[in-house]
């Protein structure tokens, strides 16, 4: 088995990516896009002066895929495993390559949400095509020429090229054929067993990160692997992290790098001239080495340490704080702009805002402007198996699973596909004018480069009463570069995106793997030690890791008809029986199966297969009975089971025996047959 980390990702919107070589097949784990890199482009609403002053690229955007992925032959990628909707945004770029013919596996919910996100990205990009015109010129665009790249500010040039220029080849024009890409996706149900190529068994279990997000078990004939992606133990909307179903696997690939990304961003918070408020618990340590235990007394203590109640309450506090800041702006006559890309956070914000508006007696409309909004919200009420227990209980009691259903019924939440919809600003509805301010607007995109958020930000950026809610993923300072004199409040939020470091050790104690593949960059933050039950191997980005085998043998299932043909003989010195057979070894659903051969085994003309060690005295007596004279010579070092018999009559010959083999040196065929007959009389055979 070989593992190569292609990318460490960059948080929720850009999960890590790996290439796994197992059982002769190459599996790609995640295929995301780095949409935070879109900040190098100027939005359409930016003026020439704004774009030139900020150094942004004024052109139709290209999209940054995983940097090292284009170096791998797509024809050799057998399958792709996707754990989150963000992990499949790069699929159209790979699937349009005619060399790629692999299978893509994702849960039903992830595939549906991911498709909507891809279609929305294509719809938002269409505005650039309309503005700049279709890019039909062959080759690279002007902005990728070296003389143009040299004009970029150092920070933007590093986003485009990477530290050593290795990422320049990862940029690609938009892949817009979503339908063709989705035809290659095989959606799976919760814990459904699917088999790839008759060899590898795949199962998906909830990770708790988002609706439909999962961890994968990848089981082959000689390995049982857990692909552990970013996970949350207890969620307010999605099904909790199902780690019990991951117990007992030999190997864990730990790919939750959310704490690493969170720590990297703590030193890069936006500190512009605008007012900048931070949500509660922003500085709560995501990685407290002193809190990492090295031993746990019992399973109950481990379960207590893994409990996610405190984390869930903390996330609810963050949601409440964000909503209170929005309410303050509304009461001052300002509007709130929320380009948050996390579905679960949006659903929780809608519920909390509804309660706050009702308690404060404010009648403020909530708009959701997105081509995917209507289908996305409808879908959240159609997948109860991927929701938390509290939401599932609402289903049985006849209640709506989420609060947005009631808001839409009461016309408090209004959905529109585009910003310039006639139903929004025109008079073609029962309402004379549906748009009014102050208001709350949910709209993409969180990069602040695409979608309706760009135009609304241009409208409100100079109003100190308004508030912009952004999430970690893109550098807020770079994202706001095109919008000069930002006077509106900017609230940058960091929501929990994975396992906190102090819970890694107890989780591994619960899962009890034999081997853990752990990122080298987290070694200091989470010091793990090898012990008798578990070993640790550290992996680095773009360095192939050769993983040793954990099993020297493997299990084989025996077909019933073949079992009845066996005539086993019990070994006297061991508690086992042995039989000789002729069959065919097959691999089916990840298990070896031994089936009967079409031709029956005929032992009449075959020599016996012997086992065990021959007693030298009994062997010498058996030889003498057949007229063969010789003498025993013992090993000079006194090693048990090592001796030789020197034969002098009727012909010279030699028998040498060790603990692992017996060799007969004889020129005469007749005499050799007599010696073999003597061996057969003192050894067991089949």
N, C-alpha and C positions, 0 to 999 in steps of 0.2 A: 504494500500500500504506500502511496505517495501523496503528499499534501503540499499545495502551493497557495499561499495567501496572496491574491492578486491585488487586494485593496483592503485597508483597514476601515474604510468607510468614513462617515462624518456625521454620525447621529441618526436620528429617527428616519430622516428623508434619504439617507445614503448609507444603507447597511453594508457591512463587509462582504467581500466576494472571495470565493475559493475555487480552486480546481482540485478535485479529488480523483485519484486513479485507484480503482478497486476492482478486483476480479477481472482484469483485462479491459475494463471500461473506464471512460473518462466522464466524470460527473461535474457539472458546473453548479456551484451553490450560490445562488442569487445572480441577478443580472440587472443592477440598478443604473440610474443616471445621477451624475453629480449636478443637480439643478442649482446648487448654490453658486456654481460658476457662471450662471447667467448674469450675475451682477456686473460683469465686465462689459455688457452691452448697454447702450443707452435706450431707455424706453421710448416709445413712439411719441409720447406727449412732450418729451424734452426738446427744448429749442436747440438750435445749432450752438448758441453761446454756452448753454448749460453743458452740452455734450463735450464741447471742446475744452471748457474750463475744467471739467472733472476728469478728462482724459479717457472717457469711455469710448467704446467702439460703436460707431454709428453705422450699423449694418444689420441685415437679417441674421438672427442668431443661428449659430450651430450649437450642438449639444455634446456635452462631455461625457463619454462613456468611461467604463473602468479602464484605467491607463494601460495596463498590461494585457488586457483581453485580446486586443487586435493582433498580438504576437503569436497567439495560439491558432492552430488550424481548426476552423469551425467544423470541418468534415469529420474530425476525430472526437467531437463532443457528442457523447451518446445520449445524455439526458441533462436536464436542468431542474433543480429543486428550488422552489420559491417559497419563502416563509412569510413575507409581508407584501402588501400591494406595492410599496415603494421598491421592493426587490424585483419587480417585473417591468419597470418602466423602460429598461434598456432592451427588452426582448424584440421589439420591432426592428431595431438596428441590427441585431444578430440574425433574426429570422428571415430578413430580406436577402441575406447572402445565399446564393444558390447552392453553396457547398454545405450549408447546415441542413441536416435532416433528422436531428435528434428529437426526443420527446421532452415535453415540458410538463412538470407536475406542480399543481397548486391546489389549495383547498377551494371549494366552490365559492366561498365568500371572498377569498383573496382574489380569485380570478375575476369575479364580477366587479369588485371595487377597483381592481387594477385596470380593468378594461375601461371603466368610466374615467379614471384618471388619465389614461393614455388618450382617450377621445377628447377630453377637455384640453389637454396640452396641444393637440392638433388644432382645435378650434381657436385657442388663444393665439397660436402661431399664425393663423390665417390673417390676423390683423397686420402682421409684419409683411406678409406676402402682398396684401392689398396696398400697403404703403410704399414698399420698395419695389414691388413687381416680382414676378417669378424669377428665381435665379437659375437661368438655363445655361450659363457659361460653364464650359468644362474646366476641370481642375480646381485648384484651391481658390478661395475668395481673396480679395485684395488685402483684407486685414491680416491674413495669415502669411503674407510675404514678409521676409526678414526686415526690410527697411521700415515697414509699418509696425512690426512688433517692437522694434527698438525705440519707437516713439512712445510706447506705453509707459506709464509710471511703473516703478519696480514692483509694487504690490500687485498690480493688475497683470503685469507680465508673468509673475510667478504663478498666478491662477491659470493663465493660458498655457504656459510651458512647463510648469513644475520647476523644481530647483535646478535640474540639469538639462532641461529641455526634453525630458523623456515623456512628457504628457501631451506634447503637441500633436502626436498621431492619434490621440484618443477622441479628437473633435470630429463630429460627423453632422451632415445636414439632417434635418428632421426626417424620420421614417413615418409616413402617414398611413400606411396600409395596415390598420389595426385588425381588420377582419381576417386577413390572411394569417397574421400572427396568432390570433386567438384560435384559429382552426388547429394549430399544433399543440394547444394546451389541453391536457387531460386533467379535469377537475376531480378531486377526491373528497369524500365525506370524512367526517370526524372519525379517526381511528380505523378508517377503511384500509384494508390490506390490498396493495397493488404490487404486481411483480413486473420488474423491468427485465426483458430479454430472458425470462426463465431463471434468472440467477440471483437478482437482488430484490429483496422484499422491502417495500417502503410503507411507512405509516406516518400520519400527521396527528399531532396532539397539540392542544391549545397552549400558547405561550403567554396569554394574558395581555400582550402588548396592544392589540387592536382586534376588532371583529374579524375573525377568520385567520389571524396570524397564528403561526404554528412552529413547533419544533418537530424535526423529522427523526425517525429511527430508520437506519439503513442497515439491513441485516443480509449478510452473505453467508456462504457455506462455512467460512472459517472466522468470520468477524461479525460482531453485533455492535453497531456504531450509533451513538446519539449525536445528532447535529443540533447543538444547543445555541439558539439565536437569542436576541434580546428578549427578555421575559420579565413579566411583572406578576408577583405572587397573588395580589388581589386587586381586582379592577372594579370600577363603578359601572362599567358598561359591558366589557367583553368577558368571556369565560376566563376564570382564573387559570394561572399557570398549572398545568397538569403534570407535575414532576413525578408523581407516583407511577405513571405509565412508562417512565424512562428508567426505572430501576432495573438492575441486573444486566445492563449492557456492558460489554467488555471495555469499550473505548468511548470517550467523550471528546468531541471537538468543541471547545469553548470559544464561541465567536461573539459573545456579548461584550462589545467594546464601548458601550454607551458611557460608562464611567470615565474612560479615557478621554472621550470627546467632550464630556461635561467639564472635566478638569482643565482641558486645553482652552475652553471658552471662558472660564471664570476670570482669566486675566485679560480678556479681550472685550469686556462689556462696553457698550456704546456710551460715550461721554461727550456728546455734542453740546451745542449751545442751547438746545431745546431742553425742556423739563423732562427728566427721565426718572420714572418711578420704578422700583423693583418690587416684585411680589414677595410675600412672606416666604421665609425658608429658602431664599435664593442662595444664601451662604451656608446652608446646612451641608455638612461634609458628605460627599458621595463616596469617599474612600477613607475610612478611618482604620489605619493599620493596627492601632492599639486595641480596636474592638474585635479584631479577628481572633477567634478562639482556635486553639490547636487540639482540643479534646472535648468530647461531649459525653456525659455520663450515660444517657439513654436516649431512646428514640423520641420520647416525649419532649425532652429538652431541645432536641434538634427541631422538632415540629414547632415548638414555641419560638425558636430563633428565626424560623422561616416564615412565621406569620406575617401577613402583609397589612394588618389592620392599621398600624401606625402610618405606613406609607400611604395608604388609601386616604386616611384622614388628612394627611399633609397635602395631598393633591387636591382634595376638596377645599381645603383652606386657600390654596393658590387660586382655584376657580372663584371662590368667594371674594378674594382680594381683587382680582381682575374685574369682576362684576361691580364691586363697590367703586373702583376708579372710573368705570364707564358711567355709573350712575351719577357720580360727581360731575362729570362733563355734561351729561344730559341736563342736569339741574341748572347748569350755567348757560344752557342754550346751545351747547356744542353737540356734535355728532361723534359717533364711534365707528372706526373702520377696523375690521377684524379679518385680515388675510391669513388666518390660521389654517394649515393644511392637514391637521390631525383630526380625523373624523370623530373619534371619541371625545376629544376636547370640545369640538364644536357642539356636539349633542349635549354635553354637560353645561356648557355656557348658555345654551338656549334655555335649558331648564332653570338654571339659577337666575338668569336675567328675567325670565317670566315671573318668578316669585318676587324679585326685587321691584320690578315695575308695578306689580299689583299691590304690594305693601306700601309703596310710596305714592300710589295713585297717579302715576305718570302714564299718559297715553302717547307712547312713542312707537312708531311702526318699526318692525324688524324686517329688513330686506335681505334676501339671499340671492345674489346675482351670479349664476353659474349654469353652464350648459348641462352639468351633471347633477345639479342639486335635486331636482324632482325625483329622478330615478334612484339616486343615492339614498335619500331619506325614506323613500318607499321600501327600499331593499332592507333597511335596518329593522323593519318590522316583519320581515319574512324569513329571518334566520335565527330563530330562538335558540337553536342548539349551540350557537356560538356566543350567546350572551351570558352574563353572570346570573347567579341563582335568583337574585332579587328581581331581575327583569323577567326571568322565566316564570316566577310566581305571579307576576302581573298578567301573563298570558292566561294562566289557569283561572284567574279571578275575573277575566274579561276586560281588563284595563289595557290601555295603550302601552306599549313597551317603552316608549320615550315621550317626553313632554311636547315635542314639536308637533305631534298629531293634533293635540288640542289647540295649539297656537294657530295651526293652519285652518282648523275648522272655524275658529273664531276670527279669522282674517287678521290676526295679529302678526303672523309670519307670512310674508308674501314672497313667492319664488318667481324669478325671471331669468331666462337663459342669457340675455345680453343686456348691457347697460342702456343702449338706445332703443329699447323695445317700445313700441307704440303704446303698449298696455301700461308701461311704467310712466312715461312722460306725456302721453297723448290723452285723448278723451274718448277712447273707444271702449270704455268699460262703464259699469254703473257708477264708479267713482269719477268725479270730474277730473281730479288730479291725484293720482295715487302717490306720487312722490311728494314728500314733505320733510322738512328739517325742523328740529333735530331728529335724527334717526339713528338706527344701528344697522350697519351693513356688513354682512359676511360675503366675501368675494375672494377669488384667487387673484394673484398667485403670491405665495409667501416670499418669493424672491424679490418682489416689488418691481419686476420687469415685464411681466405679462399680465393680461387680463384686465378686468374692470378696476382693480385696485389702483392701477397707474393713473387713470383719469380722475378717480375720486381723491387720490392723494394730491394731485395737482389742484383740485378744487379746494381742499381743506388744509393744505400743509401750512398756510400762513395764519390760521385761526387758532389762537392759544386756548380756546375753549374746547377744541376737538381733541380726541385721543386716538392714537394708532397702537394697536396691539399686535406685536410681532413675536415670533417664537425663534428659538435658537435654530440655527441651520445656515443662515447667511449672516455675514458681518453687517450689523445694522448701520455702521458708519458708512461703509461702501454702498450699501443698499439705498441710502438716502442722499447720495452724492448728487444725483440729477435734480433734486428738489431743494433749491437754494432757499435760505432763510426759513428753515423749518421751525415754526413757532408752536405747532401742536405738540401735545404731550405724547411721548413715545414710551410705551410700556413693553419692555422686552422680557419674555417669560421663558422659564426653563422647566419643562414638565418631565416627570420621571419617564425614562426611556429604556430601562433595563434593570438588571440585577445590581444591587449595591454590593460593594466589595466585602463588607462584613458578613454577607450572607453566602458568599461563594464556598467557604470552607464547610459550613454545616450542610449546604446543598450536596457537595461531593460526598460528605459522610453518609447522607441519606441514599444517594444513588449508587455508591459503592462500586465504582469502575475499577478496572485493573490498570488502565492507562488513561491519562488526561493530556490532550494537546492544548497548550495554553499559550496565549500571546506573550512574547518576550517583553513587550512594552508595559505589561501589567505585572511583571515579576516583582518589582519593588513595591507597588501598591498593594499587591496581594501575594505575600510570600507563602508558597506552598512547598512542602517538603515530601520527598519520597519516603515511603514506609514499606513495610512487608506486604501490604495489601494493594497499594496503588503507586504507580510511577508517574512522573511528570516529564513531558517533553515540551520544549518551548519552540515556537515557530516565529519566523520573521517574514516581513513583506518581501515577496519576489524571491524567496529562497526555498527551494524544494526540500521538504523534510521527508526522509525515508523512515517509515514507521515499521518497527519490527513486528513479526508475527507473534501472536499470543498463544496460539495453539499449534502443537506439533502433530496432532491427529485431528480427525474429523469424524462425525457421526454419519452412518449410512443406514437408510431404511431398507429393509429386506422385503421384497415382494412375497405375498402369501404363497403363491404356487411354487416359488423357489425354495421357500422355507421347508415345505413338505418333502422336497427332494433330498434334503440334507441328511447325512448319516454321521452325526458327530460322535467323536470319541473323547472321553474325559481324560484329561491329563492327570496323572497320579500326583505329580509334584506341585501342581497348581490347581486352584479352584476355578477351572475353566474347561470348556470343551472346544474341540477343533474339528472342522469338516472341510472337505474339498468340494469345490463347485466350479461350474462354468456359467458365467453370466455376463451381463452388459451393464456398465456403470453409466447412469443417466443423471442429469441435473435438471430438477423440476421444482419451480417455486422456491428457489434458494436452498433446496435440500438435495443431497445425493440419494439416488435410488438404485438399488441393485435388482435387476430383473432377470428372469431365466432366459438363457440363450435358446434360440430355435432348435439347435442341435443338442441332444442329451449328452451328458458327460459319460464317455465310455472308458472305464478304468482297466479293462481287461488287458490292454496292450501297453499300459502306462506304468512307469516305475512309481513306487511309493514315495511320498514326501515324508521325510523323517524329521523329528525334532528331539530336543534334549541332548544330553552328553552321554557318551558310551562309557560304561565301566571298563577300564583297561584289562582287568583280570578276566571278566566274563567274555570280553572280546577276544582275548588270547585263547581262552578255552574253546570258543566257537570256531576259531581258525584252526586249532589243532584237530577238532572233530572233522574238519574238511581236508585234513592232510597237509596243512600249512604250518610250518615250523618257524618260530620267531621268538624275540625277546623284547621285554618292556624296558624303555629308557625314560626315566623321570626327568622333569625339568630341573636344571641345576639350581634355580632360584627357589624351588619348592612351591611354585605357583599351582594352585588347585586347578584341575581340569586340563593341564598342559602336559602332554607326554607324547612319546613316539614308540612305534613297534617296528623293529628291524626284522624283516622276513628274509630268511636264508634259503629255505627249501619250500617247494621244488624249484622256484625261481627267486631271484633277489627282487625285493620290493620294499616300500617304506610307507608307513601310515603316520601322519603327523596330525595331532589334534590340539586345538586351543579352545579358549572359551567361546569363540565366535565361528570357527570353521574347522573342517576336517579335510585333509588333502591326501589322496592315495596316489603314490607313484608306482606304476606297474607297466611293463611292456607287453606282457602276455594277456590277451583278452579273456581267455578262459579263466586264468587265475584272478583277474580283476573282477569277473562275475562272481567267483567264489568269495572274494573278500567282501563284495557288496552284500552277498547273501548272508555272510556272518554278521555284518552290521545290522541288517534287517531283523535278525533274530534277537538282538539285544536292545534295539531302539524301537520306540513306537512309530507308527507310520499310517498314513491315510492315502 
